[in-house]
C-alpha cells in the first residue's frame, strides 16, 4: 500500500497517466517522461482536492504533453484545484482557465495575458 491506498487505486491512477501496461517494469527502465507520468500518478493517489504540479509536462514528448494537458483539464473539470508552475507560458495558456483566489474567493479568471500584472 502507498499513502494508505489499496492496489485498486494504484491501478486507476496508472491508467489515468497511461502507465498501466508498464506497471511491472523496473523503475530504472523508465524514460524521463515515464518517470514524470509516475510522479503525476503518485500525486493522484488518495483522490486529493488540491493538486500542485511543478513543470508537469517536463520530459514528455508532444503526444505525452497533450495527454497530460487533457488529464489536468479533466481534473479541473472534476472540481480539483490545480496549482501549476511552469516557465513555459504557452503551456500555461493551454491549461486555461487560470484564476487568482484570495481567502477562498475567486478574484480573477482569464487567460495568462489577461492576468499578467502590467510591467511584470
Buried (B, 14 or more C-beta within 10 A) or exposed (E): EEEEBEEEBBEBBBEBBBBBEBEEEEEEEBEEBBBBBBBBBBBBBEEEEEBEBEEBBBBBEEEBBEBBBEBBBEBBEEEBEBEBEBEEEEBBEBBBEBEEEEEEEEEEEEEBEEBEEEEE
